[in-house]
Amino acid sequence: MAIVHEETSHDDLPVTIMVSERTKGEFRPPWEMIDLEFDSFQRLTPTQLRQLGRWLIQEGKRIGREYKSNGAPKKGDAQ
């Protein structure tokens, strides 16, 4: 059972990113620590798609800086 460290939701779109840490005995490849939940949207406008893409890139960069490959927060980060 993974340890969930954070859940981040987009302000305007029904999208949630969850960061979880791999626990002892759990197998998962390195860096596979993000769960993406997208509430049943059937359609997006091009503007919404670009907005979502920018947000996902921004969150991916932030998570890469703040977490180790197993999903644990890097030492010194307050989570």
N, C-alpha and C positions, 0 to 999 in steps of 0.2 A: 504494500500500500504506500503510495507516494505521499510526500509531505508537500502540501500546497503552500507556496510562499506569497503569492499575490494573485489577484484577479483585477484586470484592468478593462474597463468598458469604454467604448467610443462614445463621445458626447452626443452625436447626431444619428448614428447608425446602430442597429441592434447587433453589435459585434462585441465579443468578450474574449480576452486572452488570459489564460491561466498558466502560471509558471509553477511547475512541481519538481521536487527533488527526488531522484531515484534513491530508494532505500536498499539496505542490505538484502540480498536474495532476489531482488527484482532485476530483470534483464531488460535493458533498453539501450539502444545505441547512444554514444556520446552526442550531446547537444539536442537530443530528441526529448525536450523538456517542456514544450509549449503545446497547450491544447487550445484550439481555436473554435469557438462556438459562434455560428452565424444564424441568428433567428430567421426562420423561414421567409426570407425575402424572395419573392419571385422575380422581381425586376429592379434594376438600378438604372439611373440616368448616367450618361458619361461623366458628368460632374461628380456624382456620388462615387462612381468607380475610381476616379482619380483621387478623390478625398480619402477613400478607403486605402488605396495603394500607398499614398504618402504616409498615412498613419501607421500602416503595417511596417513600412520601412523604418520609420522613426522608432517604433517600439522594438523592432528587431535589433537595431543598433544599440538601444539603451539596454535591453536584456543581455546582449552579448558583452557589454561592458560591466554589468552589475552581477552576473552570475557565472559560475564555473560550468564545465561541460556536463556535470551530473545534475545540474539544477540548484546546487547549493549557492547561497549568496557568497560573494567574494569577501574575504576577511576585511573588516573595517566598515562595510556597508551596513547601515542601519535599515533593517527590513522589518 
